[in-house]
């Protein structure tokens, strides 16, 4: 999901390049399904990220990437700096406060 683009579920997008692509895509598919179910069960028109939690999450990722030794310079948008198990955990967590929604 991307701020400003409600109901846009991007798979294999920013910060997903690390480890097994199968684990990442499967985790993302489960995440997308959770959000689609939430839209359906709660009779919502759309779901999207609130800007503040998304910015906080991005800062966390960028700080973690500083500890990854690769050939990058400047800002990195391709690497996931943690273990694959942490990526799976992030996609399983569904903190309602980080999302904006619109009822039907």
C-alpha positions as CSV (number, residue, x, y, z in Angstrom):
1,X,0.0,0.0,0.0
2,X,1.1,3.5,-0.8
3,X,0.1,6.8,0.8
4,X,-2.3,8.7,-1.4
5,X,-3.3,5.7,-3.4
6,X,-6.2,4.0,-1.6
7,X,-6.8,0.4,-2.4
8,X,-3.5,0.1,-4.4
9,X,-1.8,-3.0,-3.2
10,X,1.8,-3.1,-4.5
11,X,3.6,-6.4,-4.4
12,X,7.4,-6.7,-4.6
13,X,7.6,-2.9,-4.2
14,X,10.0,-0.7,-2.2
15,X,12.2,-2.4,0.4
16,X,11.4,-6.0,-0.6
17,X,14.7,-7.1,-2.1
18,X,16.3,-9.5,0.4
19,X,16.2,-13.3,1.0
20,X,13.6,-15.5,-0.6
21,X,11.3,-13.8,-3.0
22,X,8.8,-16.6,-2.4
23,X,8.5,-15.8,1.3
24,X,8.1,-12.1,0.5
25,X,5.4,-12.5,-2.1
26,X,3.5,-15.1,0.0
27,X,3.6,-12.7,3.0
28,X,2.5,-9.8,0.8
29,X,-0.4,-11.9,-0.7
30,X,-1.6,-12.7,2.8
31,X,-1.4,-9.0,3.8
32,X,-3.4,-7.9,0.7
33,X,-6.0,-10.6,1.4
34,X,-6.3,-9.3,5.0
35,X,-7.0,-5.8,3.8
36,X,-9.5,-6.9,1.1
37,X,-11.3,-8.9,3.8
38,X,-11.4,-5.8,6.0
39,X,-12.8,-3.7,3.2
40,X,-15.5,-6.3,2.6
41,X,-16.4,-7.2,6.2
42,X,-16.6,-3.5,7.3
43,X,-18.3,-2.3,4.1
44,X,-15.6,0.2,3.3
45,X,-15.0,2.1,0.1
46,X,-11.3,2.2,0.5
47,X,-8.3,1.7,2.9
48,X,-5.0,3.5,2.9
49,X,-2.1,4.4,5.1
50,X,-2.1,7.4,7.4
51,X,0.9,9.6,6.5
52,X,2.5,9.7,10.0
53,X,2.9,6.0,10.6
54,X,4.1,5.5,7.1
55,X,6.8,8.2,7.5
56,X,7.8,6.7,10.9
57,X,8.1,3.2,9.3
58,X,10.2,4.6,6.4
59,X,12.5,6.3,8.9
60,X,12.9,3.0,10.8
61,X,13.8,1.2,7.6
62,X,16.3,3.8,6.5
63,X,18.0,3.8,9.8
64,X,18.3,0.0,9.7
65,X,19.6,0.1,6.1
66,X,22.5,2.3,7.3
67,X,23.8,-0.8,9.0
68,X,23.6,-2.9,5.9
69,X,26.9,-3.1,4.0
70,X,26.2,-2.9,0.3
71,X,27.3,-0.6,-2.5
72,X,24.7,2.0,-2.1
73,X,25.0,5.7,-1.6
74,X,22.2,8.1,-0.6
75,X,18.7,6.8,0.1
76,X,18.0,3.1,-0.4
77,X,14.5,2.0,-1.6
78,X,15.2,-1.5,-2.7
79,X,16.6,-3.4,0.3
80,X,14.8,-5.0,3.2
81,X,17.4,-4.6,6.0
82,X,16.0,-7.3,8.4
83,X,15.5,-11.0,8.5
84,X,12.7,-12.5,6.4
85,X,10.9,-13.6,9.6
86,X,10.6,-9.9,10.5
87,X,9.1,-9.1,7.1
88,X,6.5,-11.9,7.6
89,X,5.7,-10.5,11.1
90,X,5.2,-7.0,9.7
91,X,2.7,-8.3,7.1
92,X,0.8,-10.3,9.7
93,X,0.4,-7.4,12.1
94,X,-2.7,-5.4,11.4
95,X,-2.7,-2.2,13.5
96,X,-5.9,-0.4,12.6
97,X,-4.5,2.9,13.8
98,X,-2.1,3.1,10.8
99,X,-4.9,3.1,8.2
100,X,-7.4,5.5,6.9
101,X,-10.7,4.2,5.7
102,X,-13.9,5.5,4.2
103,X,-17.3,3.8,5.0
104,X,-19.6,3.0,2.2
